[in-house]
């Protein structure tokens, strides 16, 4: 198992550590609900240094990104970030990612930890235009400072006005006594905040200063379990659960990042799928009775026949009810439809709802 540069700190804090995407990662410190509420109401800090970072540079950088990604990166301006995915040749998704544009010849791709090698090989394979590629994943750390009080709590650490960094934009600036830190408003919790990228050798200083600066704002370290409940309440997809090599971006509700204004890998087939309509859709559902839906539970109709599978599920700490995502045939996907989740040989009724679950 790989370790992040902060693993020894998580151990000292008494975190419960688990293997995750090839890394030893903190899953929780005090408890999921406490950590979840901390982010929803105040501010929390996650070590997400397991994520991968690829630097794509040179005159052909944009051409490569346009070929391998579904969104239209040509629409970005300097200092902007974009959510996108890497379609495969069979209608599925290699990974979802965030693309950062520094200038017209310099981009950073941030990919999921479990897919670093797979993504690198995939992008390299399609780099016929010889864009320059560097895998920075082992050299960089990433902290997510999330919550409604994040900007106010962290303002003393930087000369940049954090409140002016809009969602999906970023600055390269001083932060916590370190120069040239990437400060981006691209969190995955739905409660605002920032993600900061720095070198492994710098992250311990940044972590300590973040906790010091946030002390009066109730800051706490947050584990991956609360990260999962926070993203699920927003209806955000998790690679490996809700999207994978066999799920189309259109089935997953990611049509908004699938732009047919350009050619990209498998764009013709995806365009055809859009025109013909998908046969199944990723839906959000809320249980109407007690129960907790879990990954891989069956979704059944009123006769108990299997119609789909839960891809993500939990007891929502904010809503205090069972919520989940799953794929069902389109005829069951309409908001307000009734479906059932098979939990321990019982069929628990659920209602299809519009995402996000958590409205803030």
Buried (B, 14 or more C-beta within 10 A) or exposed (E): EBBBBBBEBBEEBEBBBBEBBEBBBBBBBBEBBBBBBBBBBBBBBBBBBBBBBBBBBBEBBBBBBBBBBBBBBBEBEEBBBBBBBBBBEEBBBBBBBBBBBBEEBBBBBBBBBBBBEBBBEBBEEBBEEEBBBEBBBEEBBBBBBBBBBBBBBBBEBBEBEBEEBEEBBBBBBBBBEBEEBBBBBBBBBBBBBBBBBBBBEBBBEBBEBBBEBBEEBBBBBBBBBBBBBBBBBBBBBBBBBBBBBEBBBBBBBBBEBBBBEBEBBBBEBBBEBBEEEBEBBBBBBBBBBEBBBBBEBBBBBEEEEEBBEBBBBBBBBBEEBBBBBBBBEEEBBEEEBEBBBBBEEEBBBBBBBEBBBBEE
